Amino acid sequence: MNDVRKEIYIVGAGGFGKEVADTIVAMNREEERFLIAGYIDDDPALMGKTINGVTIVGNTEHLIRIGRRALENARPLPSAILSVSEPAIKRRLAERLEGSVIPENIIHPSAVLSPYAVLGKGIVIQASVYVAPNAEIGDHVHVNVLSSVGHDVRLGAFASVMVLSALSGYATLGRCGYIATGVTVLPGVHIGENTHVGAGTVVTKDIPADVVAYGAPCRVIREKNH
Ligand SMILES: CC(C)(COP(=O)(O)OP(=O)(O)OC[C@H]1O[C@@H](n2cnc3c(N)ncnc32)[C@H](O)[C@@H]1OP(=O)(O)O)[C@@H](O)C(=O)NCCC(=O)NCCS
């Protein structure tokens, strides 16, 4: 019988990569969908190492070559998931890998997603996340464990939401926005592109683009260095 599982590469072998690998294993317990082909990482010191049974098989260039060979031989492109939580790095990786891989959606079976939520591609939704009706999750967005994305919330492409955060109805997080652990965003509040909201923050009013902001209530602390 043919193996119907898709080979998937996990791009980024850090802590978040390990969590993504676990999430794929949990998905496979429900339905055998993916065969983890290995980690991809640009740190030469990691090459050939194995983390929790998954080997770092090459760097980004290696994955691009696999994609190129697949195209030359009229085979399907390899599947991949970006597993880096810093949005700017995620965006750069996605741009480099565009056209060389198929971005898959990795969604833990314990996550509850409204059928009226709109999902982009290459997203990671971890364990016990709730995504409410009419929420929009952009391409390559990550939502970490135990977080809640309220109704009509919009998360821009490459945004990351860390553990135990809650975005209330109609709130928005701009492209490449980052919400650290334990953040509450009040209803309808807009957080600008590239902005980084620190841990434990309560965001009560709109926050501009390109800043670091934290505290309860949230204050802009400084401009963000890209
Ligand atoms: C935004 C962040 C990166 C810190 O930014 P920073 O400006 O570099 O902060 P520093 O560590 O230089 O600290 C500067 C000051 O702000 C305070 N501070 C830092 N982060 C704070 C926060 N989230 N809330 C309140 N105060 C904070 C520090 O205590 C320090 O105060 P002091 O000058 O009185 O000693 C940090 O708050 C944060 O959220 N990190 C992400 C953690 C996280 O959730 N990771 C995800 C893992 S899954």
The ligand as a Gaussian input file, in Angstrom:
#p B3LYP/6-31G(d) Opt

LIG

0 1
 C        9.250000      43.557000      25.251000
 C       10.339000      42.765000      25.958000
 C       11.161000      42.045000      24.908000
 C       11.260000      43.635000      26.805000
 O       11.659000      44.736000      26.200000
 P       12.929000      45.591000      26.707000
 O       12.546000      47.018000      26.515000
 O       14.107000      45.066000      25.981000
 O       13.020000      45.293000      28.256000
 P       14.302000      45.163000      29.241000
 O       14.464000      43.716000      29.538000
 O       15.462000      45.933000      28.706000
 O       13.733000      45.884000      30.536000
 C       13.611000      47.303000      30.642000
 C       12.716000      47.615000      31.826000
 O       11.343000      47.369000      31.491000
 C       10.797000      46.392000      32.382000
 N        9.991000      45.462000      31.563000
 C       10.440000      44.656000      30.569000
 N        9.427000      43.999000      30.025000
 C        8.310000      44.377000      30.679000
 C        6.958000      44.023000      30.558000
 N        6.555000      43.149000      29.641000
 N        6.050000      44.598000      31.379000
 C        6.476000      45.510000      32.329000
 N        7.761000      45.878000      32.478000
 C        8.665000      45.332000      31.668000
 C       11.995000      45.697000      33.020000
 O       11.667000      45.185000      34.283000
 C       12.988000      46.820000      33.083000
 O       12.652000      47.630000      34.169000
 P       13.785000      48.398000      35.053000
 O       14.467000      49.366000      34.083000
 O       12.993000      49.081000      36.116000
 O       14.702000      47.343000      35.550000
 C        9.731000      41.826000      26.986000
 O        8.858000      42.564000      27.801000
 C        8.940000      40.691000      26.419000
 O        7.748000      40.740000      26.325000
 N        9.589000      39.602000      26.014000
 C        8.895000      38.488000      25.379000
 C        8.681000      37.357000      26.317000
 C        7.781000      36.303000      25.706000
 O        6.601000      36.334000      25.889000
 N        8.353000      35.388000      24.961000
 C        7.588000      34.339000      24.360000
 C        7.995000      33.008000      24.817000
 S        6.811000      31.780000      24.339000

